[in-house]
Amino acid sequence: MSPDAVLDPADFRMEGVLGYLSNPIREGGTGELIYTQAGTRRTCGARSDEGVAIAKGTEVIVTRYERGLAYVRTWDEMTGNNTGEEPRG
């Protein structure tokens, strides 16, 4: 990275980040999220936004980030594919 490069805080926002779980989230528990941001692979603790269990390897989206923890929902839930239906337009 160039020393003259300007850092934009928007490039480091967690809300909306897509990643996957390397450790599952148990009901009411904490797992681990792997994601890429600013060209670097990163990890952080993750909890389900609704307190439900989410399996290892599931693609998730960060809905909020508080105190070093990402609160996530599954990609399928956010796109409407959680029931096997096509996404709504």
Biopython code that builds the backbone (N, CA, C, O; Angstrom):
import numpy as np
from Bio.PDB.StructureBuilder import StructureBuilder

atoms = [
    (1, "MET", "N", (0.845, -1.172, 0.000)),
    (1, "MET", "CA", (0.000, 0.000, 0.000)),
    (1, "MET", "C", (0.889, 1.234, 0.000)),
    (1, "MET", "O", (1.887, 1.293, 0.718)),
    (2, "SER", "N", (0.533, 2.180, -0.781)),
    (2, "SER", "CA", (1.288, 3.422, -0.895)),
    (2, "SER", "C", (1.117, 4.281, 0.358)),
    (2, "SER", "O", (0.027, 4.345, 0.926)),
    (3, "PRO", "N", (2.196, 4.941, 0.789)),
    (3, "PRO", "CA", (2.043, 5.828, 1.947)),
    (3, "PRO", "C", (1.136, 7.024, 1.656)),
    (3, "PRO", "O", (0.656, 7.690, 2.573)),
    (4, "ASP", "N", (0.908, 7.287, 0.360)),
    (4, "ASP", "CA", (0.034, 8.400, -0.026)),
    (4, "ASP", "C", (-1.430, 7.975, -0.170)),
    (4, "ASP", "O", (-2.300, 8.806, -0.428)),
    (5, "ALA", "N", (-1.691, 6.691, -0.004)),
    (5, "ALA", "CA", (-3.054, 6.190, -0.157)),
    (5, "ALA", "C", (-3.950, 6.765, 0.934)),
    (5, "ALA", "O", (-3.546, 6.891, 2.090)),
    (6, "VAL", "N", (-5.164, 7.108, 0.545)),
    (6, "VAL", "CA", (-6.143, 7.639, 1.490)),
    (6, "VAL", "C", (-7.052, 6.494, 1.927)),
    (6, "VAL", "O", (-7.641, 5.808, 1.091)),
    (7, "LEU", "N", (-7.162, 6.292, 3.228)),
    (7, "LEU", "CA", (-8.038, 5.249, 3.750)),
    (7, "LEU", "C", (-9.458, 5.783, 3.872)),
    (7, "LEU", "O", (-9.686, 6.864, 4.415)),
    (8, "ASP", "N", (-10.392, 5.019, 3.365)),
    (8, "ASP", "CA", (-11.793, 5.393, 3.433)),
    (8, "ASP", "C", (-12.475, 4.511, 4.475)),
    (8, "ASP", "O", (-12.499, 3.291, 4.313)),
    (9, "PRO", "N", (-13.030, 5.092, 5.539)),
    (9, "PRO", "CA", (-13.688, 4.287, 6.574)),
    (9, "PRO", "C", (-14.780, 3.374, 6.023)),
    (9, "PRO", "O", (-15.043, 2.318, 6.599)),
    (10, "ALA", "N", (-15.418, 3.757, 4.924)),
    (10, "ALA", "CA", (-16.479, 2.937, 4.336)),
    (10, "ALA", "C", (-15.933, 1.594, 3.847)),
    (10, "ALA", "O", (-16.671, 0.610, 3.786)),
    (11, "ASP", "N", (-14.638, 1.549, 3.497)),
    (11, "ASP", "CA", (-14.036, 0.298, 3.044)),
    (11, "ASP", "C", (-13.879, -0.709, 4.177)),
    (11, "ASP", "O", (-13.629, -1.887, 3.925)),
    (12, "PHE", "N", (-14.021, -0.266, 5.404)),
    (12, "PHE", "CA", (-13.814, -1.132, 6.558)),
    (12, "PHE", "C", (-15.077, -1.330, 7.396)),
    (12, "PHE", "O", (-15.010, -1.863, 8.504)),
    (13, "ARG", "N", (-16.218, -0.906, 6.876)),
    (13, "ARG", "CA", (-17.498, -1.150, 7.562)),
    (13, "ARG", "C", (-17.805, -2.627, 7.540)),
    (13, "ARG", "O", (-17.570, -3.295, 6.533)),
    (14, "MET", "N", (-18.318, -3.139, 8.618)),
    (14, "MET", "CA", (-18.645, -4.559, 8.707)),
    (14, "MET", "C", (-20.057, -4.873, 8.221)),
    (14, "MET", "O", (-20.291, -5.968, 7.709)),
    (15, "GLU", "N", (-20.994, -3.954, 8.364)),
    (15, "GLU", "CA", (-22.361, -4.207, 7.942)),
    (15, "GLU", "C", (-22.380, -4.492, 6.446)),
    (15, "GLU", "O", (-21.847, -3.721, 5.647)),
    (16, "GLY", "N", (-23.000, -5.610, 6.078)),
    (16, "GLY", "CA", (-23.100, -5.988, 4.675)),
    (16, "GLY", "C", (-21.983, -6.892, 4.183)),
    (16, "GLY", "O", (-22.015, -7.342, 3.038)),
    (17, "VAL", "N", (-20.994, -7.165, 5.026)),
    (17, "VAL", "CA", (-19.891, -8.041, 4.633)),
    (17, "VAL", "C", (-20.403, -9.474, 4.484)),
    (17, "VAL", "O", (-21.164, -9.962, 5.319)),
    (18, "LEU", "N", (-19.978, -10.134, 3.417)),
    (18, "LEU", "CA", (-20.341, -11.523, 3.151)),
    (18, "LEU", "C", (-19.159, -12.410, 3.537)),
    (18, "LEU", "O", (-18.016, -12.098, 3.204)),
    (19, "GLY", "N", (-19.422, -13.499, 4.229)),
    (19, "GLY", "CA", (-18.383, -14.436, 4.618)),
    (19, "GLY", "C", (-18.985, -15.800, 4.883)),
    (19, "GLY", "O", (-20.131, -16.071, 4.523)),
    (20, "TYR", "N", (-18.198, -16.656, 5.517)),
    (20, "TYR", "CA", (-18.708, -17.976, 5.887)),
    (20, "TYR", "C", (-18.194, -18.344, 7.273)),
    (20, "TYR", "O", (-17.201, -17.793, 7.748)),
    (21, "LEU", "N", (-18.877, -19.274, 7.906)),
    (21, "LEU", "CA", (-18.521, -19.671, 9.264)),
    (21, "LEU", "C", (-17.484, -20.787, 9.248)),
    (21, "LEU", "O", (-17.696, -21.830, 8.628)),
    (22, "SER", "N", (-16.365, -20.567, 9.929)),
    (22, "SER", "CA", (-15.355, -21.611, 10.067)),
    (22, "SER", "C", (-15.615, -22.445, 11.311)),
    (22, "SER", "O", (-15.139, -23.575, 11.416)),
    (23, "ASN", "N", (-16.359, -21.899, 12.238)),
    (23, "ASN", "CA", (-16.847, -22.613, 13.419)),
    (23, "ASN", "C", (-18.337, -22.335, 13.521)),
    (23, "ASN", "O", (-18.762, -21.194, 13.341)),
    (24, "PRO", "N", (-19.139, -23.353, 13.807)),
    (24, "PRO", "CA", (-20.592, -23.152, 13.846)),
    (24, "PRO", "C", (-21.003, -22.240, 14.999)),
    (24, "PRO", "O", (-20.282, -22.079, 15.984)),
    (25, "ILE", "N", (-22.173, -21.658, 14.843)),
    (25, "ILE", "CA", (-22.772, -20.870, 15.923)),
    (25, "ILE", "C", (-23.851, -21.737, 16.552)),
    (25, "ILE", "O", (-24.806, -22.135, 15.886)),
    (26, "ARG", "N", (-23.695, -22.022, 17.822)),
    (26, "ARG", "CA", (-24.734, -22.761, 18.542)),
    (26, "ARG", "C", (-25.833, -21.792, 18.937)),
    (26, "ARG", "O", (-25.618, -20.580, 18.967)),
    (27, "GLU", "N", (-27.007, -22.323, 19.238)),
    (27, "GLU", "CA", (-28.119, -21.481, 19.653)),
    (27, "GLU", "C", (-27.691, -20.611, 20.832)),
    (27, "GLU", "O", (-27.325, -21.133, 21.886)),
    (28, "GLY", "N", (-27.735, -19.293, 20.663)),
    (28, "GLY", "CA", (-27.339, -18.352, 21.697)),
    (28, "GLY", "C", (-25.834, -18.243, 21.903)),
    (28, "GLY", "O", (-25.382, -17.543, 22.810)),
    (29, "GLY", "N", (-25.051, -18.932, 21.068)),
    (29, "GLY", "CA", (-23.605, -18.968, 21.245)),
    (29, "GLY", "C", (-22.840, -18.141, 20.237)),
    (29, "GLY", "O", (-23.401, -17.316, 19.516)),
    (30, "THR", "N", (-21.531, -18.389, 20.208)),
    (30, "THR", "CA", (-20.618, -17.643, 19.352)),
    (30, "THR", "C", (-19.826, -18.599, 18.475)),
    (30, "THR", "O", (-19.383, -19.649, 18.940)),
    (31, "GLY", "N", (-19.645, -18.240, 17.205)),
    (31, "GLY", "CA", (-18.830, -18.997, 16.260)),
    (31, "GLY", "C", (-17.746, -18.102, 15.695)),
    (31, "GLY", "O", (-17.410, -17.077, 16.288)),
    (32, "GLU", "N", (-17.198, -18.483, 14.549)),
    (32, "GLU", "CA", (-16.135, -17.686, 13.928)),
    (32, "GLU", "C", (-16.457, -17.433, 12.466)),
    (32, "GLU", "O", (-16.823, -18.350, 11.730)),
    (33, "LEU", "N", (-16.318, -16.186, 12.056)),
    (33, "LEU", "CA", (-16.589, -15.738, 10.699)),
    (33, "LEU", "C", (-15.277, -15.509, 9.968)),
    (33, "LEU", "O", (-14.358, -14.901, 10.517)),
    (34, "ILE", "N", (-15.180, -15.994, 8.728)),
    (34, "ILE", "CA", (-14.060, -15.685, 7.851)),
    (34, "ILE", "C", (-14.613, -14.839, 6.715)),
    (34, "ILE", "O", (-15.632, -15.180, 6.114)),
    (35, "TYR", "N", (-13.939, -13.738, 6.426)),
    (35, "TYR", "CA", (-14.389, -12.814, 5.386)),
    (35, "TYR", "C", (-13.170, -12.128, 4.771)),
    (35, "TYR", "O", (-12.070, -12.204, 5.320)),
    (36, "THR", "N", (-13.362, -11.467, 3.648)),
    (36, "THR", "CA", (-12.293, -10.713, 3.002)),
    (36, "THR", "C", (-12.685, -9.249, 2.985)),
    (36, "THR", "O", (-13.803, -8.885, 2.622)),
    (37, "GLN", "N", (-11.731, -8.416, 3.389)),
    (37, "GLN", "CA", (-11.981, -6.979, 3.412)),
    (37, "GLN", "C", (-10.680, -6.265, 3.062)),
    (37, "GLN", "O", (-9.625, -6.580, 3.612)),
    (38, "ALA", "N", (-10.759, -5.313, 2.155)),
    (38, "ALA", "CA", (-9.589, -4.562, 1.685)),
    (38, "ALA", "C", (-8.511, -5.507, 1.166)),
    (38, "ALA", "O", (-7.319, -5.257, 1.347)),
    (39, "GLY", "N", (-8.936, -6.600, 0.515)),
    (39, "GLY", "CA", (-8.001, -7.545, -0.080)),
    (39, "GLY", "C", (-7.309, -8.482, 0.888)),
    (39, "GLY", "O", (-6.391, -9.203, 0.497)),
    (40, "THR", "N", (-7.733, -8.486, 2.148)),
    (40, "THR", "CA", (-7.114, -9.324, 3.170)),
    (40, "THR", "C", (-8.144, -10.256, 3.785)),
    (40, "THR", "O", (-9.262, -9.849, 4.097)),
    (41, "ARG", "N", (-7.753, -11.511, 3.955)),
    (41, "ARG", "CA", (-8.622, -12.480, 4.630)),
    (41, "ARG", "C", (-8.566, -12.204, 6.125)),
    (41, "ARG", "O", (-7.483, -12.068, 6.694)),
    (42, "ARG", "N", (-9.719, -12.123, 6.756)),
    (42, "ARG", "CA", (-9.812, -11.785, 8.178)),
    (42, "ARG", "C", (-10.778, -12.721, 8.885)),
    (42, "ARG", "O", (-11.568, -13.415, 8.245)),
    (43, "THR", "N", (-10.708, -12.733, 10.211)),
    (43, "THR", "CA", (-11.639, -13.513, 11.023)),
    (43, "THR", "C", (-12.133, -12.669, 12.185)),
    (43, "THR", "O", (-11.476, -11.714, 12.600)),
    (44, "CYS", "N", (-13.293, -13.033, 12.704)),
    (44, "CYS", "CA", (-13.804, -12.404, 13.924)),
    (44, "CYS", "C", (-14.865, -13.322, 14.516)),
    (44, "CYS", "O", (-15.365, -14.225, 13.845)),
    (45, "GLY", "N", (-15.200, -13.084, 15.769)),
    (45, "GLY", "CA", (-16.268, -13.816, 16.419)),
    (45, "GLY", "C", (-17.600, -13.441, 15.797)),
    (45, "GLY", "O", (-17.784, -12.314, 15.339)),
    (46, "ALA", "N", (-18.534, -14.391, 15.781)),
    (46, "ALA", "CA", (-19.843, -14.130, 15.176)),
    (46, "ALA", "C", (-20.952, -14.763, 16.007)),
    (46, "ALA", "O", (-20.793, -15.837, 16.586)),
    (47, "ARG", "N", (-22.061, -14.070, 16.045)),
    (47, "ARG", "CA", (-23.276, -14.572, 16.684)),
    (47, "ARG", "C", (-24.435, -14.434, 15.706)),
    (47, "ARG", "O", (-24.430, -13.568, 14.832)),
    (48, "SER", "N", (-25.410, -15.291, 15.867)),
    (48, "SER", "CA", (-26.610, -15.204, 15.054)),
    (48, "SER", "C", (-27.404, -13.974, 15.474)),
    (48, "SER", "O", (-27.595, -13.731, 16.665)),
    (49, "ASP", "N", (-27.860, -13.209, 14.508)),
    (49, "ASP", "CA", (-28.643, -12.003, 14.786)),
    (49, "ASP", "C", (-29.938, -12.340, 15.515)),
    (49, "ASP", "O", (-30.469, -11.516, 16.260)),
    (50, "GLU", "N", (-30.444, -13.552, 15.301)),
    (50, "GLU", "CA", (-31.704, -13.963, 15.921)),
    (50, "GLU", "C", (-31.507, -15.026, 16.995)),
    (50, "GLU", "O", (-32.487, -15.567, 17.507)),
    (51, "GLY", "N", (-30.260, -15.337, 17.347)),
    (51, "GLY", "CA", (-29.984, -16.291, 18.412)),
    (51, "GLY", "C", (-30.141, -17.752, 18.033)),
    (51, "GLY", "O", (-30.114, -18.619, 18.907)),
    (52, "VAL", "N", (-30.307, -18.047, 16.735)),
    (52, "VAL", "CA", (-30.478, -19.430, 16.279)),
    (52, "VAL", "C", (-29.130, -20.049, 15.929)),
    (52, "VAL", "O", (-28.145, -19.339, 15.726)),
    (53, "ALA", "N", (-29.094, -21.373, 15.860)),
    (53, "ALA", "CA", (-27.882, -22.085, 15.470)),
    (53, "ALA", "C", (-27.657, -21.943, 13.966)),
    (53, "ALA", "O", (-28.610, -21.940, 13.186)),
    (54, "ILE", "N", (-26.374, -21.824, 13.561)),
    (54, "ILE", "CA", (-26.004, -21.770, 12.146)),
    (54, "ILE", "C", (-24.817, -22.715, 11.962)),
    (54, "ILE", "O", (-23.848, -22.650, 12.718)),
    (55, "ALA", "N", (-24.889, -23.586, 10.967)),
    (55, "ALA", "CA", (-23.884, -24.628, 10.743)),
    (55, "ALA", "C", (-22.573, -24.083, 10.190)),
    (55, "ALA", "O", (-22.535, -23.036, 9.543)),
    (56, "LYS", "N", (-21.506, -24.819, 10.461)),
    (56, "LYS", "CA", (-20.181, -24.521, 9.910)),
    (56, "LYS", "C", (-20.258, -24.526, 8.386)),
    (56, "LYS", "O", (-20.943, -25.363, 7.797)),
    (57, "GLY", "N", (-19.555, -23.587, 7.748)),
    (57, "GLY", "CA", (-19.520, -23.514, 6.298)),
    (57, "GLY", "C", (-20.640, -22.707, 5.671)),
    (57, "GLY", "O", (-20.620, -22.470, 4.463)),
    (58, "THR", "N", (-21.614, -22.279, 6.459)),
    (58, "THR", "CA", (-22.750, -21.516, 5.946)),
    (58, "THR", "C", (-22.314, -20.108, 5.551)),
    (58, "THR", "O", (-21.592, -19.444, 6.295)),
    (59, "GLU", "N", (-22.758, -19.654, 4.371)),
    (59, "GLU", "CA", (-22.505, -18.276, 3.957)),
    (59, "GLU", "C", (-23.428, -17.358, 4.743)),
    (59, "GLU", "O", (-24.625, -17.619, 4.868)),
    (60, "VAL", "N", (-22.863, -16.286, 5.267)),
    (60, "VAL", "CA", (-23.624, -15.355, 6.095)),
    (60, "VAL", "C", (-23.304, -13.913, 5.713)),
    (60, "VAL", "O", (-22.288, -13.624, 5.081)),
    (61, "ILE", "N", (-24.207, -13.017, 6.118)),
    (61, "ILE", "CA", (-24.038, -11.581, 5.918)),
    (61, "ILE", "C", (-24.070, -10.908, 7.281)),
    (61, "ILE", "O", (-24.907, -11.229, 8.125)),
    (62, "VAL", "N", (-23.158, -9.981, 7.486)),
    (62, "VAL", "CA", (-23.108, -9.238, 8.747)),
    (62, "VAL", "C", (-24.203, -8.178, 8.737)),
    (62, "VAL", "O", (-24.265, -7.351, 7.828)),
    (63, "THR", "N", (-25.068, -8.205, 9.751)),
    (63, "THR", "CA", (-26.144, -7.226, 9.854)),
    (63, "THR", "C", (-25.786, -6.089, 10.809)),
    (63, "THR", "O", (-26.288, -4.973, 10.671)),
    (64, "ARG", "N", (-24.913, -6.380, 11.779)),
    (64, "ARG", "CA", (-24.411, -5.343, 12.686)),
    (64, "ARG", "C", (-23.121, -5.824, 13.319)),
    (64, "ARG", "O", (-22.832, -7.021, 13.322)),
    (65, "TYR", "N", (-22.347, -4.896, 13.854)),
    (65, "TYR", "CA", (-21.060, -5.218, 14.457)),
    (65, "TYR", "C", (-20.939, -4.441, 15.753)),
    (65, "TYR", "O", (-20.934, -3.210, 15.750)),
    (66, "GLU", "N", (-20.842, -5.163, 16.862)),
    (66, "GLU", "CA", (-20.790, -4.522, 18.178)),
    (66, "GLU", "C", (-19.755, -5.195, 19.059)),
    (66, "GLU", "O", (-19.718, -6.421, 19.161)),
    (67, "ARG", "N", (-18.923, -4.400, 19.689)),
    (67, "ARG", "CA", (-17.938, -4.886, 20.664)),
    (67, "ARG", "C", (-17.104, -6.046, 20.134)),
    (67, "ARG", "O", (-16.840, -7.011, 20.852)),
    (68, "GLY", "N", (-16.691, -5.946, 18.872)),
    (68, "GLY", "CA", (-15.827, -6.960, 18.285)),
    (68, "GLY", "C", (-16.512, -8.220, 17.807)),
    (68, "GLY", "O", (-15.842, -9.164, 17.389)),
    (69, "LEU", "N", (-17.847, -8.255, 17.861)),
    (69, "LEU", "CA", (-18.603, -9.413, 17.384)),
    (69, "LEU", "C", (-19.486, -9.024, 16.205)),
    (69, "LEU", "O", (-20.162, -7.996, 16.220)),
    (70, "ALA", "N", (-19.460, -9.873, 15.187)),
    (70, "ALA", "CA", (-20.332, -9.691, 14.036)),
    (70, "ALA", "C", (-21.635, -10.437, 14.291)),
    (70, "ALA", "O", (-21.616, -11.612, 14.658)),
    (71, "TYR", "N", (-22.740, -9.779, 14.104)),
    (71, "TYR", "CA", (-24.057, -10.417, 14.204)),
    (71, "TYR", "C", (-24.499, -10.705, 12.783)),
    (71, "TYR", "O", (-24.542, -9.805, 11.944)),
    (72, "VAL", "N", (-24.829, -11.969, 12.510)),
    (72, "VAL", "CA", (-25.026, -12.410, 11.136)),
    (72, "VAL", "C", (-26.374, -13.073, 10.913)),
    (72, "VAL", "O", (-27.036, -13.526, 11.846)),
    (73, "ARG", "N", (-26.754, -13.114, 9.645)),
    (73, "ARG", "CA", (-27.896, -13.890, 9.153)),
    (73, "ARG", "C", (-27.396, -14.689, 7.962)),
    (73, "ARG", "O", (-26.429, -14.295, 7.310)),
    (74, "THR", "N", (-28.043, -15.800, 7.678)),
    (74, "THR", "CA", (-27.593, -16.617, 6.551)),
    (74, "THR", "C", (-27.902, -15.925, 5.226)),
    (74, "THR", "O", (-28.859, -15.159, 5.112)),
    (75, "TRP", "N", (-27.072, -16.215, 4.237)),
    (75, "TRP", "CA", (-27.270, -15.680, 2.891)),
    (75, "TRP", "C", (-28.644, -16.100, 2.366)),
    (75, "TRP", "O", (-29.369, -15.289, 1.791)),
    (76, "ASP", "N", (-28.997, -17.375, 2.567)),
    (76, "ASP", "CA", (-30.289, -17.871, 2.089)),
    (76, "ASP", "C", (-31.456, -17.131, 2.732)),
    (76, "ASP", "O", (-32.441, -16.820, 2.063)),
    (77, "GLU", "N", (-31.345, -16.852, 4.018)),
    (77, "GLU", "CA", (-32.401, -16.119, 4.719)),
    (77, "GLU", "C", (-32.541, -14.699, 4.157)),
    (77, "GLU", "O", (-33.652, -14.206, 3.961)),
    (78, "MET", "N", (-31.420, -14.064, 3.908)),
    (78, "MET", "CA", (-31.448, -12.676, 3.423)),
    (78, "MET", "C", (-31.927, -12.575, 1.980)),
    (78, "MET", "O", (-32.492, -11.554, 1.586)),
    (79, "THR", "N", (-31.707, -13.629, 1.184)),
    (79, "THR", "CA", (-32.126, -13.594, -0.212)),
    (79, "THR", "C", (-33.473, -14.257, -0.447)),
    (79, "THR", "O", (-33.990, -14.242, -1.564)),
    (80, "GLY", "N", (-34.051, -14.846, 0.616)),
    (80, "GLY", "CA", (-35.358, -15.470, 0.483)),
    (80, "GLY", "C", (-35.314, -16.908, 0.020)),
    (80, "GLY", "O", (-36.348, -17.467, -0.347)),
    (81, "ASN", "N", (-34.118, -17.535, 0.026)),
    (81, "ASN", "CA", (-33.988, -18.914, -0.432)),
    (81, "ASN", "C", (-34.046, -19.940, 0.686)),
    (81, "ASN", "O", (-33.786, -21.117, 0.438)),
    (82, "ASN", "N", (-34.373, -19.545, 1.893)),
    (82, "ASN", "CA", (-34.355, -20.475, 3.022)),
    (82, "ASN", "C", (-35.466, -21.511, 3.001)),
    (82, "ASN", "O", (-35.418, -22.476, 3.763)),
    (83, "THR", "N", (-36.461, -21.335, 2.150)),
    (83, "THR", "CA", (-37.565, -22.314, 2.073)),
    (83, "THR", "C", (-37.534, -23.084, 0.776)),
    (83, "THR", "O", (-38.453, -23.849, 0.483)),
    (84, "GLY", "N", (-36.473, -22.890, -0.018)),
    (84, "GLY", "CA", (-36.394, -23.562, -1.309)),
    (84, "GLY", "C", (-37.101, -22.795, -2.406)),
    (84, "GLY", "O", (-37.114, -23.240, -3.554)),
    (85, "GLU", "N", (-37.694, -21.650, -2.081)),
    (85, "GLU", "CA", (-38.375, -20.832, -3.074)),
    (85, "GLU", "C", (-37.362, -19.955, -3.798)),
    (85, "GLU", "O", (-36.269, -19.693, -3.295)),
    (86, "GLU", "N", (-37.744, -19.513, -4.976)),
    (86, "GLU", "CA", (-36.911, -18.559, -5.711)),
    (86, "GLU", "C", (-36.968, -17.210, -5.006)),
    (86, "GLU", "O", (-37.984, -16.880, -4.394)),
    (87, "PRO", "N", (-35.871, -16.407, -5.080)),
    (87, "PRO", "CA", (-35.918, -15.086, -4.457)),
    (87, "PRO", "C", (-37.004, -14.228, -5.076)),
    (87, "PRO", "O", (-37.298, -14.322, -6.268)),
    (88, "ARG", "N", (-37.588, -13.394, -4.241)),
    (88, "ARG", "CA", (-38.629, -12.498, -4.726)),
    (88, "ARG", "C", (-37.984, -11.257, -5.321)),
    (88, "ARG", "O", (-37.020, -10.720, -4.775)),
    (89, "GLY", "N", (-38.537, -10.801, -6.467)),
    (89, "GLY", "CA", (-37.961, -9.737, -7.234)),
    (89, "GLY", "C", (-37.997, -8.405, -6.728)),
    (89, "GLY", "O", (-37.505, -7.484, -7.380)),
]
sb = StructureBuilder()
sb.init_structure("model")
sb.init_model(0)
sb.init_chain("A")
sb.init_seg("    ")
for serial, (resi, resn, name, xyz) in enumerate(atoms, 1):
    if name == "N":
        sb.init_residue(resn, " ", resi, " ")
    sb.init_atom(name, np.array(xyz, "f"), 0.0, 1.0, " ", f" {name:<3s}", serial, name[0])
structure = sb.get_structure()
